Amino acid sequence: MADNILNSGGAPDGGPQIGLQKIYMKDASFEAPASPAIFRGEWKPKVTVNLATRTADVGNDGMEVVLEISVEAKQNDSVAYLVEVQQAGIFLMKGFGDEDRQRVLSTFCPTQLYPYAREAVADLVGKGGFPQLQLQPVSFDSMLAAAEAERDAAEARPDGGDSAPA
């Protein structure tokens, strides 16, 4: 019985099902172009974090979801380090309508991958000789809601969201 619950994502028979099949790191890079000089002086960097996701159908009800995290730390005008991680997973998805499927791919799946990507970033930064960076938790639901609100606001403008001059 427990195996059936785990394999079905806990959904009742006939309902939507999701299962995490595999988690893996697709790509990772670390650059510290200003080292070793950057290690001198007081450490008060400006850190910029960018998140993105992409998906690909891998067949047999499987979807690859890739969470891309890019972190740049600048000390004054010098780039102290740049970290890029692509954390991926294969998710088995059955019984979802198009809208629900897109929502799951945009929120649930990246939420599952984020802790692994977060750990990889912290590890790479620490191994680069810098104080370990702990990325804050992220709400992918809130990010999706903000993107949808922005899209709706752009569509509601009289110019249809196109602010370029005619």
C-alpha positions in Angstrom: 0.0 0.0 0.0 2.8 2.4 0.9 4.5 1.8 -2.5 1.2 2.7 -4.3 1.0 6.0 -2.4 4.6 6.9 -3.2 4.4 6.0 -6.8 1.1 7.8 -7.4 2.2 11.0 -5.7 -0.4 10.4 -3.0 -3.4 11.0 -5.4 -6.4 8.8 -5.4 -6.9 6.4 -8.3 -7.8 8.2 -11.5 -6.7 11.6 -10.2 -3.7 13.6 -11.2 -0.4 12.0 -10.3 3.1 13.4 -9.9 6.3 11.6 -9.0 9.9 12.6 -8.7 11.9 10.1 -10.7 15.4 11.6 -10.7 17.3 14.7 -9.4 20.6 15.6 -10.9 22.9 18.6 -11.5 22.9 19.4 -15.2 25.6 22.1 -15.1 27.6 24.2 -12.6 30.2 26.8 -12.8 32.2 29.1 -10.5 34.3 32.0 -11.5 36.4 34.3 -9.2 38.0 36.7 -11.8 39.4 39.1 -9.2 41.1 36.6 -6.9 43.4 36.7 -5.0 43.2 40.5 -4.8 39.5 40.4 -3.9 40.3 38.7 -0.6 42.1 41.8 0.8 40.0 44.4 2.6 36.5 44.4 4.1 34.0 41.9 2.6 30.7 43.8 1.9 29.6 42.5 -1.5 26.5 43.4 -3.4 24.9 40.1 -4.3 22.5 39.6 -7.2 20.5 36.4 -7.6 18.6 35.4 -10.7 16.2 32.4 -11.0 14.8 30.8 -14.1 13.2 27.5 -15.1 12.8 25.6 -18.3 11.0 22.4 -19.1 11.2 19.7 -21.7 9.1 16.7 -22.4 11.2 13.5 -22.1 8.4 11.1 -23.1 6.4 8.5 -21.2 4.7 11.1 -19.2 8.0 12.4 -18.0 9.0 16.1 -17.8 12.5 17.4 -17.2 12.5 20.6 -15.2 15.7 22.7 -14.9 16.0 25.3 -12.2 18.8 27.8 -13.2 20.3 29.9 -10.5 22.9 32.6 -11.2 24.6 34.5 -8.4 26.9 37.4 -8.9 28.8 39.0 -6.0 30.4 42.4 -6.6 32.9 44.2 -4.3 32.8 47.8 -5.4 33.1 47.5 -9.2 34.9 44.2 -9.2 33.2 40.9 -9.7 34.2 38.8 -6.7 32.5 35.7 -8.0 29.9 34.4 -10.4 28.1 31.1 -9.7 25.7 29.4 -12.1 23.9 26.1 -11.2 21.4 24.2 -13.3 19.6 21.7 -11.0 17.3 19.4 -12.8 14.8 16.7 -12.2 12.6 14.3 -14.0 9.0 14.4 -12.9 6.4 11.8 -13.9 3.1 13.6 -14.5 -0.3 12.0 -15.3 -3.8 13.3 -15.4 -3.2 17.0 -15.4 -5.0 19.5 -17.6 -2.9 22.0 -19.5 -3.3 24.8 -17.0 -2.7 22.7 -13.9 0.2 21.0 -15.6 1.9 24.4 -16.3 1.2 25.5 -12.7 2.8 22.4 -11.3 5.8 22.7 -13.6 6.2 26.4 -12.6 5.8 26.0 -8.8 5.8 22.5 -7.4 8.7 21.2 -9.4 11.1 24.1 -8.9 10.2 24.0 -5.2 11.5 20.4 -5.0 14.7 21.3 -6.8 15.6 24.6 -5.0 17.1 23.0 -1.8 19.6 21.0 -4.0 20.5 24.1 -6.0 20.8 26.2 -2.9 23.2 23.7 -1.4 25.3 23.5 -4.6 25.6 27.3 -4.6 26.7 27.4 -1.0 29.2 24.6 -1.6 30.8 26.3 -4.6 31.0 29.7 -3.0 32.7 28.1 0.1 35.1 26.1 -2.0 36.0 29.3 -3.8 37.4 30.7 -0.5 34.5 33.1 0.2 32.1 33.2 3.1 29.4 30.6 2.5 26.3 32.1 0.9 23.0 30.9 2.2 20.3 31.8 -0.3 16.9 32.7 1.2 13.9 30.5 0.7 11.9 31.3 -2.4 8.1 31.0 -3.0 7.6 29.9 -6.6 3.9 30.3 -6.1 4.4 34.0 -5.3 6.7 34.4 -8.2 4.1 32.9 -10.6 1.4 35.1 -9.2 3.5 38.2 -9.7 4.3 37.2 -13.3 0.6 36.6 -14.0 -0.4 39.9 -12.4 2.2 41.7 -14.5 1.0 40.0 -17.7 -2.6 40.8 -16.9 -1.7 44.5 -16.2 0.2 44.7 -19.5 -2.8 43.1 -21.4 -5.2 45.6 -19.8 -3.3 48.7 -21.0 -4.9 50.4 -24.0 -1.7 49.8 -26.0 -1.9 46.1 -25.3 1.3 46.1 -23.3 3.3 47.5 -26.1 5.0 50.6 -24.8 7.1 51.1 -27.9 6.3 54.2 -30.0 4.3 53.6 -33.2 
